Amino acid sequence: FQGVPLGLAKRVGSRLKNSYPRELVRDGKLFAGKV
């Protein structure tokens, strides 16, 4: 997360975990696709 405040990053991260299935987040597929 370059140029993004840590607080904002945490907020977005928690939002993703809440809105997407836990399995996707746990497998890292969601973040792997974003990178």
ZAFINU-335833 format. One record per residue (C-alpha): x, y, z. Coordinates in steps of 0.05 Angstrom, whole numbers, padded with zeros to 5 digits, always signed. Example, Ala and Ser with C-alpha at 12.3 -4.5 7.8 and 13.67 -1.06 7.14 Angstrom:
+00246-00090+00156
+00273-00021+00143
//
This chain:
+00000+00000+00000
+00043+00057-00025
+00020+00127-00008
-00040+00102+00030
-00049+00119+00104
-00044+00057+00148
-00111+00073+00180
-00145+00076+00113
-00112+00011+00091
-00136-00023+00154
-00206+00003+00143
-00209-00021+00071
-00178-00088+00092
-00231-00100+00145
-00285-00080+00095
-00260-00131+00045
-00258-00185+00098
-00330-00169+00117
-00358-00163+00046
-00322-00222+00014
-00325-00296+00034
-00274-00314+00087
-00248-00371+00043
-00225-00322-00011
-00190-00278+00039
-00158-00337+00074
-00132-00367+00009
-00105-00299-00011
-00136-00306-00081
-00171-00239-00073
-00107-00201-00056
-00066-00241-00107
-00114-00219-00161
-00109-00146-00140
-00033-00148-00141
//
